[in-house]
Amino acid sequence: MPTPANMLSATYIARMFKGASVNRRIFRAAVSVSAVGILVKLVATFKEITVAGVYGRSDVMDAFLAAALIPGLLVNLISESMNQALVPTLIRVREQEGQDRAQQLLSSSMLWMCLLLGAVSAAMALAAHGFFPLIASHFPAAKLDLSIRLFYALLPVVLITGTATNCTAVLNTFDRFALPALAPVAISLAIIAGTLLLSGRFGIWAMVYSTLAGSLIHAAVVAWMMNEHGYRFRLRWYGMTEATREVARQYGPVLLSGVVSSSGFLVDQSMAAMLPAGSVSALVYANRFVSVVLTLMAGAVSTAVVPYFSRMIAHRDWAGCRHTLHTWIRLTALVSVPITVALVAGAHLLIRIALQHGAFGWRDTAVVTPVLAMYALQIPFYVTGRVLNRFLVAMRRTDLIFYCGALNLILDIVLNLILMRWFGVAGIALATSLWTVSSFLFLWCWTWRVLPKAAAETA
């Protein structure tokens, strides 16, 4: 006989998704994010073509990419980790305790995140002369010095973009996906304009100035949108409530997982710096193409499923979770495998058409092509793995995400050392694809252990 709580849950879910199943709503959200993502990535691709034509695989471009690596990683570590820890709890508090309590949780969490972003940025600034020789160990002295100076100038991006990603995650909880996903186009447009108009006068510093300007526009747009949908952009501490403690408990493992995972990117780029000049650029150029697919598919699906997993888990709808998992694992695999085959087969043609002009010549195409092919092998495993990842985060099993990341870091180092000896910079890309397979298997096994256990405890 159903309990009153179960009846309330069933009534709520029926009302919430009346006329459309959860999977159809997720599908519409994912399609919306993907459609906007295509536009954003088209602009980003034109940005890459513009940048490649002006700077090529030059020393100054290597220096800029090395400088931009740490700010990007800090945003992913601190802000994205906060989003994963915050969103399930924010949804639960809003539905069970009301909008005012949810606003207090958001304000406290954003204040905490901004303080952490500022503190870590300051620490990285103080330590730059210590760790840059490690991640760019084979850079000549002048190139290393330029990387550090560019890094200092890019550090404000950490706080600006971190705040923007937090606002975007909050908007997603209202099923607002398309416009927040479109906002980052401001960064690419600013870089295109800066490269074309300012590179002759400022050189590589034009990339810095335009990145800062675009990031500010992006943050202002999503903060305004969040305010329009009922959450005010307010940095205020409301004390260590139960909801705040819950976010803090989840944030720690997610952050540690991000540290471990992001260390893999540092390892890859530092090892690429040990190879012939231009290897770092080759790695980044190739990864940009794969990241288009990963963002359009994995990014869109994982963004869309989080609010729905969080709602179903809050109401203990385990059958709905199981059905949604099966549906989206099958669907993402069905779509991603043909795309992977096409990308591997067409890697040379794609690089030649997209990048081979100006300072980027046919020798550069020959270097980047196998790197792109090796990177592309990860796509099906990464995309399906993101669905499993988001379910485990919504289940508040962030400890499993940390263990998965630690295993992958060890594999990345070992595989890089082996494969780069055989395949050069392409071996580093292949190592990334192999540990992505390991990650998928780990998440798969634990998802189907956690879900039956949760259902049994509820029964």
C-alpha positions in Angstrom: 0.0 0.0 0.0 1.5 3.4 -1.0 2.5 5.7 1.9 1.4 9.4 2.0 4.9 10.4 1.1 4.9 8.1 -2.0 1.5 9.4 -3.0 2.7 13.0 -2.7 5.7 12.1 -4.8 3.7 10.4 -7.5 1.2 13.4 -7.5 4.0 15.9 -7.8 5.8 14.0 -10.6 2.6 13.5 -12.5 1.8 17.2 -12.3 5.4 18.3 -13.0 5.7 16.2 -16.2 2.1 16.2 -17.3 1.8 15.9 -21.1 5.5 15.1 -21.5 7.7 12.3 -20.1 10.9 13.1 -18.4 12.9 11.7 -21.3 11.0 13.9 -23.8 11.7 17.0 -21.6 15.4 16.0 -21.3 15.5 15.5 -25.1 14.0 19.0 -25.8 16.5 20.5 -23.3 19.4 18.6 -24.8 18.4 19.5 -28.4 18.0 23.2 -27.3 21.5 23.2 -25.8 23.0 21.4 -28.7 21.4 23.7 -31.3 22.7 26.8 -29.5 26.0 25.0 -29.0 26.4 24.5 -32.7 26.2 28.2 -33.2 28.6 28.9 -30.4 31.0 26.3 -31.7 30.8 27.6 -35.2 31.8 31.0 -34.0 34.5 29.3 -31.8 35.8 27.4 -34.9 36.0 30.6 -36.9 37.9 32.0 -33.9 40.4 29.1 -34.1 40.8 29.6 -37.8 41.4 33.3 -37.2 43.9 32.7 -34.4 45.7 30.0 -36.3 46.0 32.2 -39.4 47.5 35.0 -37.4 49.7 33.2 -34.8 50.1 29.6 -36.2 52.0 27.1 -34.0 54.4 29.9 -32.9 56.3 30.3 -29.6 54.0 33.2 -28.6 50.9 31.0 -29.2 52.5 28.2 -27.1 53.1 30.8 -24.4 49.5 32.0 -24.4 48.1 28.5 -24.3 50.3 27.6 -21.4 49.2 30.8 -19.6 45.5 30.2 -20.3 45.7 26.6 -19.0 45.7 27.4 -15.3 42.8 30.0 -15.3 40.7 27.5 -17.2 41.5 24.7 -14.8 40.7 26.9 -11.8 37.3 27.7 -13.1 36.6 24.0 -13.8 37.9 23.0 -10.4 36.2 25.5 -8.2 33.1 26.8 -10.0 32.1 23.7 -11.8 32.6 21.7 -8.7 30.4 24.1 -6.8 27.7 23.7 -9.5 27.7 20.0 -9.1 27.5 20.1 -5.4 24.9 23.0 -5.3 22.3 22.2 -7.9 20.8 19.0 -6.4 20.5 20.6 -3.0 19.2 23.9 -4.4 16.4 22.1 -6.2 15.5 20.2 -3.1 15.5 23.3 -0.9 13.4 25.3 -3.4 10.8 22.6 -3.7 10.6 21.6 -0.1 11.4 24.9 1.8 10.6 27.6 -0.7 12.2 30.2 -2.8 13.5 32.4 0.0 15.5 29.6 1.6 16.9 28.7 -1.8 18.0 32.3 -2.3 19.8 32.2 1.0 21.6 29.0 0.1 22.5 30.4 -3.3 23.9 33.7 -1.9 25.9 31.9 0.8 27.3 29.4 -1.8 28.2 32.1 -4.3 30.0 34.1 -1.6 31.9 31.0 -0.6 32.8 30.3 -4.2 34.0 33.8 -5.0 36.2 34.0 -1.9 37.7 30.7 -2.9 38.3 31.7 -6.5 40.0 34.9 -5.3 42.1 33.2 -2.7 43.3 30.5 -5.1 44.0 33.0 -7.8 46.2 35.0 -5.4 48.0 31.8 -4.4 48.6 30.9 -8.0 50.0 34.4 -8.7 52.4 34.1 -5.8 53.5 30.6 -6.9 53.7 31.2 -10.7 57.5 31.4 -10.9 57.6 28.1 -9.1 55.1 25.9 -11.1 55.4 27.4 -14.6 58.9 25.9 -15.0 57.3 22.5 -14.2 54.4 22.7 -16.7 56.6 24.3 -19.4 59.8 22.7 -18.6 61.3 22.8 -22.1 60.3 26.4 -22.8 63.3 28.7 -23.4 63.7 31.5 -20.8 62.1 34.3 -22.9 59.2 32.1 -23.8 58.7 31.0 -20.2 58.8 34.6 -19.0 56.2 35.6 -21.5 53.9 32.8 -20.4 54.1 34.0 -16.8 53.3 37.6 -17.7 50.4 36.5 -19.8 49.2 34.3 -16.9 49.1 37.3 -14.5 47.1 39.3 -17.0 44.6 36.4 -17.5 44.0 35.7 -13.8 40.8 38.0 -13.5 39.1 35.5 -15.9 39.0 33.0 -13.0 36.6 35.1 -10.9 34.6 36.5 -13.9 34.0 33.2 -15.7 33.6 31.2 -12.4 30.7 33.5 -11.5 29.2 33.2 -15.0 29.2 29.4 -14.9 27.5 29.5 -11.5 24.7 31.7 -12.8 24.3 29.4 -15.8 23.9 26.4 -13.6 21.2 28.1 -11.6 19.3 29.1 -14.7 19.3 25.5 -15.8 17.3 24.6 -12.6 14.4 26.6 -14.1 14.7 24.6 -17.4 16.3 27.6 -19.0 19.0 26.2 -21.2 19.2 27.9 -24.6 20.0 31.5 -23.8 22.5 30.7 -21.0 24.3 28.3 -23.5 24.4 31.1 -26.1 26.0 33.7 -23.8 29.7 32.4 -24.1 29.6 33.4 -27.8 30.6 36.8 -26.5 34.1 35.5 -25.6 34.8 34.1 -29.1 33.4 37.2 -30.8 35.7 39.4 -28.7 38.7 37.3 -29.5 38.0 37.3 -33.2 37.7 41.1 -33.1 40.8 41.5 -31.0 42.9 39.2 -33.1 41.9 40.9 -36.4 42.0 44.5 -35.1 44.7 44.6 -32.4 47.2 41.8 -33.1 49.3 44.1 -35.4 49.7 46.6 -32.6 49.7 44.4 -29.5 50.8 41.0 -30.7 49.8 38.1 -28.5 48.5 40.6 -25.9 45.5 41.2 -28.1 44.3 37.7 -27.2 44.5 38.7 -23.5 42.6 41.9 -23.8 39.9 40.4 -25.9 39.5 37.4 -23.6 39.0 39.7 -20.6 36.5 41.8 -22.4 34.5 38.8 -23.7 34.4 37.2 -20.3 33.0 40.4 -18.7 30.2 40.6 -21.2 29.4 36.9 -20.7 29.2 37.2 -16.9 27.1 40.3 -17.1 24.5 38.7 -19.4 24.0 35.5 -17.4 23.9 37.4 -14.1 21.1 39.6 -15.5 19.2 36.6 -16.8 19.4 34.9 -13.4 18.0 38.0 -11.7 15.2 38.1 -14.2 14.2 34.5 -13.3 13.9 35.1 -9.6 17.4 34.6 -8.1 19.2 37.8 -7.2 22.9 38.0 -7.7 23.8 38.6 -4.0 27.0 37.7 -2.1 25.8 37.3 1.5 26.5 34.8 4.2 23.4 33.3 6.0 25.2 31.0 8.3 26.0 27.3 8.2 22.5 25.9 7.7 21.8 22.2 7.1 21.5 22.8 3.4 24.8 24.7 3.4 26.5 21.9 5.3 25.1 19.4 2.7 26.6 21.4 -0.2 29.9 21.6 1.7 30.0 17.8 2.3 29.4 17.2 -1.4 31.8 20.0 -2.6 34.9 18.5 -1.0 34.9 15.2 -2.9 33.8 16.9 -6.2 36.6 19.5 -5.8 39.2 16.8 -5.1 38.0 14.8 -8.1 38.3 18.0 -10.2 41.9 18.5 -8.9 42.8 15.0 -9.8 41.1 15.1 -13.2 42.5 18.5 -14.1 46.0 17.3 -13.1 45.7 15.1 -16.1 45.5 18.1 -18.4 48.5 19.6 -16.8 50.4 16.3 -17.2 49.4 16.1 -20.8 50.6 19.6 -21.7 53.8 19.4 -19.6 54.7 16.2 -21.3 53.8 17.7 -24.7 56.3 20.5 -23.8 59.0 17.9 -23.6 58.5 17.0 -27.3 59.5 19.1 -30.3 58.5 22.7 -30.5 54.9 23.2 -31.4 53.7 20.0 -29.7 51.6 21.9 -27.1 49.9 23.8 -29.9 49.3 20.6 -31.8 47.7 19.0 -28.8 45.4 22.0 -28.2 44.4 22.5 -31.8 43.4 18.8 -32.1 41.5 18.8 -28.9 39.5 21.8 -29.9 37.8 19.8 -32.6 37.0 16.9 -30.3 35.8 19.3 -27.6 33.2 20.6 -30.1 31.6 17.1 -30.2 32.0 16.6 -26.5 30.4 19.9 -25.7 27.5 19.5 -28.1 26.7 16.0 -27.0 28.1 15.3 -23.5 27.8 18.9 -22.4 24.2 19.2 -23.7 23.0 15.8 -22.3 24.7 16.2 -18.9 23.4 19.8 -18.5 19.8 18.6 -19.4 19.7 15.5 -17.1 20.9 17.1 -13.9 17.7 18.9 -12.9 15.6 15.9 -13.8 17.8 13.4 -12.0 17.8 15.7 -9.0 14.0 16.0 -8.9 13.5 12.2 -9.3 16.0 11.4 -6.6 14.4 14.0 -4.3 11.1 12.1 -4.7 12.7 8.6 -4.7 11.5 7.8 -8.2 14.0 5.0 -8.7 12.1 3.4 -11.6 12.2 6.8 -13.4 16.0 7.0 -12.8 16.5 3.5 -14.2 14.5 4.2 -17.3 16.2 7.6 -17.9 19.6 6.0 -17.5 18.9 3.2 -19.9 17.4 5.6 -22.5 20.2 8.1 -22.5 23.0 5.6 -22.4 21.6 3.8 -25.5 20.8 7.1 -27.3 24.2 8.7 -26.7 26.0 5.6 -27.8 23.9 5.3 -30.9 24.7 8.8 -32.0 28.3 9.1 -30.8 29.8 6.0 -32.4 29.1 7.1 -36.1 30.4 10.6 -35.3 33.6 9.1 -33.9 34.2 6.9 -37.0 33.6 9.9 -39.3 36.0 12.1 -37.3 38.8 9.6 -37.3 38.4 8.9 -41.0 38.2 12.6 -42.0 40.8 14.0 -39.6 43.3 15.0 -42.3 40.7 16.6 -44.5 39.2 18.5 -41.6 42.5 19.9 -40.4 43.5 20.8 -43.9 40.3 22.7 -44.6 39.9 24.4 -41.2 43.5 25.3 -40.3 45.9 25.0 -43.2 46.3 28.6 -44.3 48.5 31.6 -43.3 51.1 30.5 -40.8 49.7 27.0 -40.5 51.2 24.9 -43.2 51.0 21.3 -44.5 53.7 20.1 -42.1 51.5 21.4 -39.2 48.5 19.5 -40.7 50.6 16.3 -40.8 51.4 16.7 -37.1 47.9 17.6 -35.9 46.0 14.9 -37.9 47.0 11.8 -35.9 46.5 13.7 -32.7 42.9 14.5 -33.7 42.3 10.8 -34.7 43.6 9.5 -31.3 41.6 12.1 -29.3 38.4 11.2 -31.2 38.4 7.6 -29.9 37.3 8.8 -26.5 34.0 10.3 -27.7 31.5 7.4 -27.2 32.9 6.5 -23.8 33.1 10.1 -22.6 29.5 11.0 -23.7 27.8 8.0 -22.1 30.0 8.3 -19.1 28.8 11.8 -18.4 25.2 10.5 -18.0 26.5 8.1 -15.4 28.6 10.8 -13.7 25.7 13.2 -13.4 23.5 10.5 -11.9 26.0 9.6 -9.2 26.5 13.3 -8.4 22.8 13.8 -8.0 22.8 10.7 -5.8 25.4 12.5 -3.6 28.0 9.8 -4.3 30.7 12.3 -5.1 33.2 10.1 -3.3 33.0 7.7 -6.3 33.7 10.5 -8.7 36.9 11.2 -6.7 38.0 7.6 -6.8 37.4 7.4 -10.5 39.5 10.6 -11.1 42.4 9.2 -9.0 42.5 6.0 -11.0 42.4 7.9 -14.2 45.3 10.2 -13.3 47.5 7.2 -12.6 46.6 5.6 -15.9 47.2 8.9 -17.7 50.7 9.3 -16.4 51.6 5.7 -17.1 50.1 5.6 -20.6 51.6 8.9 -21.5 55.1 7.7 -20.6 54.6 4.6 -22.7 52.7 5.9 -25.8 54.5 9.2 -26.3 57.7 7.2 -26.9 56.0 5.3 -29.7 53.7 7.9 -31.2 55.0 11.3 -30.0 52.3 13.8 -29.2 49.6 11.6 -30.8 50.4 9.0 -28.0 49.4 11.6 -25.4 46.0 11.9 -27.1 45.6 8.1 -27.3 46.4 7.8 -23.6 43.5 10.2 -22.9 41.1 8.1 -24.9 42.2 4.9 -23.1 41.7 6.3 -19.6 38.3 7.6 -20.7 37.3 4.0 -21.4 38.5 3.1 -17.9 36.4 5.9 -16.5 33.3 4.7 -18.3 33.6 1.2 -17.0 34.1 2.4 -13.4 31.0 4.6 -13.5 28.9 1.9 -15.2 29.7 -0.6 -12.5 29.0 1.7 -9.6 25.8 3.2 -11.1 24.2 -0.2 -11.2 25.4 -1.0 -7.7 24.1 2.3 -6.2 20.7 2.3 -7.8 19.4 -1.1 -6.6 20.7 -0.3 -3.1 18.9 3.0 -2.9 15.6 1.4 -4.1 16.0 -1.4 -1.5 16.5 1.1 1.3 13.4 3.1 0.3 11.1 0.0 0.0 
